Amino acid sequence: MKYKILLPLFICVTLFCTAQDLHFTQHYNTPMSVSPGLIGIFNGDQRFIAAGRGQWHAADAPYSTFHGSFDQKIYSKKLGKGFIGAGGAFTYDRSGDSRLALVQLNFAGSYTYQLDTENLITGGLMLGAGQRSFDMADLRWGSQHDGELFDPTIGSGESFNESGYVYPDFGVGINYRAQKTDKRTHIDIGAAAYHLHRPNQSFTEQGESRLQPKYSLYANQLYQLRPKFDLYVNGLAQFQDQYFEGVVSAGGRWHLNQRRGKELALQGGIAARLNDIGDAAILAGELHYQYWRLGLSYDINISEYRIASNRNGGPEVTLRYIVKFVKPIPVFKICPII
């Protein structure tokens, strides 16, 4: 298949590129954080996902991130060779001594057209809002130094809207799915764009700080090598203004039990986060049981910041649950996503 060649080429491109935005190591387990084009692209009818991430706790500058999402397929005879995907996502992130916080609530929809049983293309749109805020209580300013000592009773002289601001946001995405209906082999290749209207991020009424557009390219492949063993290779590249971040990962999945209703599989692999400072080497593993998937990963800091972090990066946990409905045969045959 042609797409066997595309993913290695994609990974080679990311290795030579040189952004660190809100991100997940297990981006392949948080699809709505990557692209609206991935809504509804899963084997089932409803999908629930929760993800949590911590970072830099050893360096006394902690980041904490939570993400939850839900999406489902909507079938209709009027849609012909396709279906609609609909869902929503909530994200909360807090970092640093100022407890700089980001809250995002997004709603998204997609349409998937079935070119044939092994090729599908999806277009998606996300609409939502975000809020940023921070707390000045633990911040210190030069104006609070009386010449000899720091005096917290002295005013900072700074004027901010600490309660934050709310801004609208939207994104678009496209995804191509190629699959083998007689095997577990499949690949998703796509692109997404966010913040195209460059919302203002300033904490002052007079100031202006525009959030630059972010663009994502990704490819996630699962290839069945043996009846009980699969190889996976994933890649994500994100570009925002002059910044770049790439994540590449590879590993294997062992199917220990394939009996219906008792499915059990273990997955393990390695990954790397790439940017201007090198960033992190990553260990990752997953437990698959029936319709549940538990993912664990840990970032080992390899950048110059490792002196402060003692090479500790960030643990990440993801949990996914899929619901499958019993559908009439004519509806079930509309789109057999593996």
C-alpha positions in Angstrom: 0.0 0.0 0.0 1.2 3.5 -0.9 0.7 4.8 2.6 3.4 2.5 4.0 5.9 4.9 2.4 4.2 8.1 3.5 4.7 7.8 7.3 8.5 7.2 7.2 8.9 10.3 5.0 6.7 12.3 7.4 8.9 11.3 10.3 12.1 12.3 8.4 10.6 15.7 7.8 9.9 16.3 11.5 13.4 15.2 12.5 14.9 18.0 10.4 12.6 20.8 11.6 13.6 23.0 14.5 6.9 25.6 19.9 5.8 24.5 22.9 2.1 25.0 23.2 -0.3 23.1 25.4 0.4 19.5 24.3 0.0 15.8 25.0 2.6 13.2 24.5 -0.1 10.7 23.8 -1.6 12.9 21.0 -2.9 9.7 19.3 -5.1 9.1 22.4 -6.4 12.7 22.5 -7.7 13.2 18.9 -9.8 16.2 19.5 -6.8 18.1 20.7 -5.1 17.4 17.4 -7.7 17.9 14.7 -11.5 18.2 14.2 -11.0 15.9 11.2 -10.5 13.0 13.7 -14.0 13.3 15.2 -15.9 10.0 14.7 -12.8 8.2 13.3 -12.9 5.1 15.6 -14.3 1.6 15.7 -17.5 2.2 17.6 -20.4 4.6 18.0 -19.5 6.8 21.1 -16.1 7.6 22.5 -15.2 9.0 25.9 -11.6 10.2 26.6 -10.0 11.7 29.7 -6.3 12.7 29.9 -4.1 14.2 32.6 -0.6 15.5 32.4 1.9 17.0 34.9 5.3 18.6 34.1 8.3 20.3 35.8 7.2 19.5 39.3 10.9 18.7 40.2 11.9 22.1 39.0 9.4 23.9 41.3 7.6 25.3 38.3 4.7 22.8 37.8 2.4 22.5 34.9 -0.9 20.6 35.2 -3.2 19.8 32.3 -6.6 18.0 32.1 -8.5 17.2 29.0 -11.9 15.5 28.5 -13.7 14.8 25.3 -16.7 13.0 23.9 -17.7 12.3 20.3 -20.1 10.1 18.4 -21.2 9.0 15.0 -24.6 10.0 13.6 -26.0 7.9 10.8 -28.7 8.8 8.3 -29.8 7.3 5.0 -29.9 10.9 3.6 -26.2 11.1 4.1 -25.5 8.4 1.5 -22.0 7.0 1.8 -21.1 8.9 4.9 -21.9 9.9 8.4 -21.7 12.9 10.7 -19.5 13.1 13.8 -20.3 15.4 16.7 -18.6 16.1 20.0 -17.2 18.4 22.5 -14.0 18.9 24.6 -13.0 20.6 27.8 -9.4 21.5 28.6 -7.9 23.0 31.8 -4.2 24.0 32.2 -2.4 25.7 35.1 1.2 26.6 35.3 3.9 28.5 37.3 3.9 30.7 40.5 1.3 33.0 38.9 -1.1 30.0 38.4 -1.6 31.1 34.8 -4.7 29.2 33.8 -6.3 28.3 30.5 -9.8 27.0 30.3 -11.2 25.9 26.9 -14.6 24.6 25.9 -15.0 23.5 22.3 -17.8 21.9 20.3 -17.0 20.3 16.9 -18.6 18.5 14.0 -17.4 16.5 11.1 -18.5 14.8 7.9 -16.9 11.5 6.7 -17.3 10.4 3.1 -16.7 6.8 2.3 -14.7 6.6 -1.0 -14.9 2.8 -0.7 -14.7 0.3 2.1 -11.0 0.9 2.6 -10.7 4.7 2.0 -12.5 7.5 3.9 -12.0 11.3 4.0 -13.2 13.5 6.8 -13.6 17.3 7.1 -14.2 18.9 10.6 -14.9 22.2 12.2 -14.4 23.3 15.8 -16.1 26.3 17.5 -15.5 27.3 21.1 -14.1 29.7 23.6 -11.1 30.1 25.9 -10.4 32.0 29.1 -7.0 32.9 30.5 -6.4 34.2 34.0 -3.7 34.4 36.6 -3.1 35.1 40.3 -0.7 37.9 41.5 -0.6 36.7 45.2 2.7 34.9 44.9 4.4 37.2 42.4 7.2 39.6 43.4 8.1 42.8 41.6 11.2 45.0 41.6 9.1 47.9 42.8 8.5 46.0 46.1 12.2 46.1 47.1 12.9 49.0 49.5 16.6 49.1 48.7 17.5 46.5 51.3 14.7 44.0 51.6 11.7 42.7 49.8 8.5 44.3 51.3 5.3 42.7 50.2 3.3 45.6 51.7 4.6 47.9 49.0 2.3 48.0 46.0 3.5 46.4 42.7 2.5 49.4 40.6 1.2 46.9 38.0 -2.4 47.0 36.7 -3.8 43.8 35.2 -7.1 42.2 34.7 -6.3 39.2 36.9 -9.8 37.7 36.5 -8.8 37.0 32.9 -10.6 37.4 29.6 -12.7 35.2 27.3 -12.0 34.9 23.6 -13.7 33.0 20.8 -11.8 30.4 18.9 -12.2 28.0 16.0 -10.3 25.4 14.1 -10.6 23.3 10.9 -9.2 19.9 10.0 -9.1 17.2 7.4 -8.3 13.5 7.8 -7.7 10.7 5.3 -8.2 7.1 6.6 -6.9 4.1 4.7 -7.5 0.7 6.1 -7.6 -3.0 5.4 -11.0 -4.5 6.2 -9.7 -8.0 6.6 -6.9 -6.8 9.0 -6.2 -4.4 11.8 -4.0 -2.4 9.5 -4.9 1.3 9.1 -3.4 4.8 8.9 -4.8 8.3 9.5 -3.0 11.2 7.8 -4.3 14.8 8.2 -3.8 18.5 8.9 -5.5 21.1 11.1 -5.4 24.8 11.7 -6.4 26.7 14.8 -6.6 30.4 16.0 -6.8 31.6 12.4 -8.5 34.9 13.5 -5.6 35.6 16.0 -7.6 36.4 19.2 -6.2 39.0 21.5 -4.4 37.6 24.6 -3.6 40.8 26.4 -4.4 41.1 30.2 -4.7 44.9 29.8 -7.4 46.8 28.1 -5.0 49.0 26.1 -2.6 46.2 25.3 -2.6 43.8 22.4 -1.0 40.3 22.3 -2.3 38.2 19.4 -2.4 34.4 19.6 -0.7 33.2 16.5 -2.3 30.6 14.2 -1.2 27.0 15.0 -0.9 24.4 12.2 -0.7 20.6 12.8 0.4 17.7 10.5 0.1 14.2 11.7 0.2 10.5 10.7 -0.8 7.6 12.9 -0.3 4.1 11.6 -1.1 0.6 12.9 0.2 -2.3 10.9 -0.7 -5.9 11.6 2.5 -8.0 11.2 1.2 -11.2 12.8 -2.3 -12.5 13.9 -1.4 -11.5 17.5 1.1 -8.7 16.9 0.9 -5.2 15.5 3.4 -2.5 14.8 2.5 1.2 15.4 4.3 4.3 14.3 2.9 7.8 15.1 4.1 11.3 14.2 2.8 14.8 15.0 4.3 18.2 13.9 2.9 21.5 15.2 3.9 25.0 13.9 3.0 28.3 15.6 4.7 31.5 14.5 8.4 30.8 14.6 8.0 27.8 17.0 8.0 24.1 16.1 7.3 20.9 18.1 7.3 17.4 16.9 6.5 14.1 18.6 7.4 10.7 17.0 6.7 7.3 18.5 7.0 3.6 17.6 6.3 0.3 19.3 4.4 -2.9 19.3 1.0 -4.3 20.5 0.5 -7.8 21.6 -3.0 -9.3 21.5 -3.1 -11.8 24.4 -6.7 -12.7 24.0 -8.8 -12.2 20.9 -12.0 -13.9 22.0 -15.1 -11.7 21.6 -16.0 -10.1 24.9 -12.6 -10.9 26.5 -10.2 -9.0 24.3 -6.9 -8.2 26.0 -3.8 -6.5 24.6 -0.6 -4.9 25.8 1.3 -2.2 24.1 4.7 -0.7 24.6 7.0 1.7 22.9 9.3 4.7 22.9 8.9 8.3 21.7 10.8 11.6 21.4 9.7 15.2 21.6 11.7 17.4 19.2 12.1 21.2 19.2 14.9 23.8 19.4 16.1 22.4 22.7 15.7 18.7 22.1 13.2 18.4 25.0 12.4 14.8 25.9 12.8 11.0 25.5 9.6 9.2 26.3 8.5 5.7 27.5 4.9 4.7 26.8 2.7 1.7 27.4 -1.0 0.8 27.2 -3.5 -1.8 28.5 -6.4 -2.7 26.2 -9.3 -4.6 27.7 -12.6 -5.0 25.8 -13.7 -1.4 25.0 -11.3 0.2 27.5 -7.9 1.6 26.9 -5.5 2.9 29.6 -2.4 4.7 28.4 0.7 5.7 30.5 3.7 7.7 29.4 6.6 9.5 31.1 8.8 12.2 29.6 12.5 12.1 30.5 13.9 15.6 30.1 17.1 15.7 27.9 17.3 19.4 27.2 19.6 21.9 29.0 16.7 22.4 31.4 17.5 18.9 32.8 19.9 20.6 35.3 16.9 22.2 37.1 14.5 19.3 36.5 16.9 16.5 37.4 15.8 14.9 34.1 12.3 14.6 35.3 9.8 15.7 32.7 6.1 14.8 32.9 3.9 11.8 33.6 0.7 11.5 31.5 -2.3 9.2 31.8 -5.1 8.7 29.3 -8.3 6.6 29.6 -10.6 5.8 26.7 -13.9 4.0 26.6 -15.9 3.2 23.4 -19.6 2.3 23.2 -20.8 0.1 20.4 -24.5 -0.1 19.6 -26.3 -3.0 17.9 -27.4 -1.5 14.5 -29.6 -2.8 11.7 -27.5 -4.5 9.0 -28.1 -1.8 6.3 -26.9 0.9 8.7 -24.0 -1.2 10.0 -22.6 -1.6 6.5 -22.4 2.1 5.9 -18.9 2.6 7.1 -16.9 -0.2 8.7 -14.0 1.7 10.3 -11.4 -0.7 11.7 
